[in-house]
Amino acid sequence: MTSLGRTFFACVLLLASACSPAEPPTVSERTPDASSASNAPNAPKLPRIVILGDSLTAGLGLDRDEAFPALLQQRLNALGYRYEVVNAGVSGDTTAGGLRRLEWSIEGNTRILVVALGGNDGLRGLPASDTRKNLNEIIARAQRRGIAVVLAGMEAPPNYGSAYTTEFRQVFRDLAKSHDVVFIPFLLEAVAGVPALNQPDGIHPNVEGARAVERLVWAAIEPIVEGSPAR
């Protein structure tokens, strides 16, 4: 994405933070969403892809089946891959919140964890050192369990100064390198600053934007999805 797009996105984030503070997650948002078939009493336990994120993952403003984790599930099903995609997105969540709910989010046969957190840390101007510490622990815990990790980067708004935005951006790059994980430099790379791909708030992707995010995530995880598609 161009620097103009990044600036547009960051300014919209700043406006939104001033006008509409994040609401606490509801009970339903605290429960990871998975396909109904795999939740059936006698259904076989499929390997899981868990997406740990905030409102961008939860699909704020969209129907649940329009959020990018649901679109990823649809793609896997169409290709014949036997995976269950778990939407562990909680609106307003920070990296600290993601760390607190990590253990029960990755319960079961989790093979891949997509970490899509940090946007709200940057939005609130939380110390980049805290974001680094939380993400480091999330990645380390997942890797100790043999789970492949995909880390999605985020951007901070410019009102905290260039030093903070640079430090914040570097957190993701450093962690991706030190833990040797699959890295998506910016989760909203193809969407931020593009009005046609965002809802009126300018922050959350619309249906077409969610499709663009899903394509980006699929490109990252396709090489590490295990097994051949069922035919």
N, C-alpha and C positions, 0 to 999 in steps of 0.2 A: 504494500500500500504506500502511496506517496506521503511525504511529510505533511502536505496540506490535508490529506485524509485523516492522518493521525491527530493533527491539531483540531480539526473539525470535531472529531469523535471526543477528544479530551475536553473541549469546551462545552459540548453537550452534557458530558458527565458532570462537569462542574455546575452547570445550570440545574441539572436534575437534583444534585445533592443539596443545593440551596433551597429548592422548592419542594422537594418530596423525599424526606428521609426514609430510609428503608424500614419496612415494617418487620416485626419479629415473625419467624416462620410459624406456620400453623402446624397442628398435629399431623395433618395429612402430608404436609411437605417434609416432615421428618421421617417419613416412611419411604424407603427407596421403592420406586415403581418398576415392576418387571412384567413380562408378558403374562397374560392370564393363563395361557396353556401350561406354562411351567409352574404356576401356582396351584394347579389342580392337585387333589390329594394323592393320586397315584401316578402323576407325571414323572418321567425320568428327569434326573437332575442334570441339566445341561451345564457345560462350562460357561462361566459368566464373564462379561465385559462390563465393568462398573465405571460409570462416569460420575466422578465426585466434583460437584460444581455448585454454582449459585443460580441466580435467576436466568442466566443465559442457557444453562443446562436444563433447568426446570421447565423452561418454555413459557415464561411470564407473558401473558397476553395472547397465547396460542392455545389451541386445544392440545391435550396431552399427546395425541398421535401426530401432531404437527411439529413438536419439539425435535431437535436434531438427534437425540438418542433413539426416539421412536423411528425416525427415518433411517437411522443406521440399522436398527433391527429389521426394518422392511427390506433393506438392501441385502443383508445377510441371508434372510429367508429366501429372497428371490434368487440368490446365487447358490443356494443349497447348503450354506454353512450352518452347522448346528450349534448355535450360541444363543445365550440369553443376555440381552442388553438391559442393564439395570440403571434407571435414571435416579441417581442419588444427588439430585440438584435441590438446593434449598435457597429460596429467594432471600437476598440480603446477607447471605453467609460470607464469612471471611475465612482466611486460611486457618485461623484459630478454631473456628467452628467446625471446619472440615476435619481438622485433627481430632477434635473431641468425638466425632461420630465415625471416625475411620473404621474402627474395629468391627462394629456391627454392619457397616456398609459393605465390607469385603468378606462377610461371612459366606460360607459355602465354597463352591468350586470356582473361585475367582481366578481367571487366568490373566486378564489384562485390566489394569487400572488407568483410566484417563483422568489426570488431575487438571481440572479446569477452574482453578480458584485464584484469587488475587485481585480481581477487579474491584471488589469492595474495599480491600486494603488500600489500594491506590486512591480510590474515590474519597476515602476518609483521611488520607494522609497518615496512615499508620506507619510506624518506623519500618523501613525496609529490612532492618536487621531482624525484626520479629517475623516478617513475611518469610524471610530466608530460613529462619529457625523452624517455623511451622512446616513449610514445604519440605525442608530437609528431613524432618522426622516422618512425614507422611510417606515420602519416597523410600526412606530407609526401612520403615516397618513393612511396607509392601514387598520390597525386595527380599527381606528376610524370610518372607513366606513364599518366595519363589514366584511372585507375581511380576509380570512384565509391566513396566510403567511407561506411559506416554505423558509428557508434561507440556501443557499449553501455556504459553506466555500471555501476559496482559500488559496494558499500558496505564500509566498514571496521568492524571490531568496536569496541565502546565502551571496551575496557580500556585503549586508548592515550590516552583523554581526548577531550573534545568538540572541542578545537581541532584535533586530528589528523583526526578523522572528518569535520569540516566542511571542512578543507583538502583532504582526499582526495576528497570528493564534488565539490568545486568544480573539481578538475582536469578532470574529464570535461566539465563544463558550459562551462568556459573554452575547452577545445580544440574542442568542437563549434561554438562561436560563432566562434572565430578562424579555423577552417578551413572554416566554412560547410558542415558535413557533416550528413547525416541522423543524428538523435540519439535513442537509446533511453535514457531517464534511469536505468533500473535493469533489468538483464536478467532478474532474478527477481521483477519487480514483482508478478506475479499468483501467485507460487509461494511466496516466502519466508514462513515463519511459518505455513504451512498444512500441517499434518501429513498430510492425505489426499493431498497432491500431492508429498510427499517420501519418499525412502527412509528407513530407520530411523536413518541418521546425521543426519538433519535438515538436511543441506546439499544433497545432490544430488537433483534431481527424479526421481520415479519415471516410469512410462510416461505417466500422465495429466499429470504436471507438465511433462514434455518436450513434450507436445502444447500446453500453455499457453504455454511459451516459444516454440515454433514459431509460434504464432498472433501473438505479439507481434513477432517478427522479420519475419514475412510482412507485417504491417501497415506496417512501416517500409520494407521494400524494394519492395513492390508498385508504388509510384509511379515507381520508377526502373528497373524491369525493362523492357528495351527490346523493341519489336516487339509484334505482336499474337499471341495464342495461335493455334496451328495448329488448323484445323478439318477 
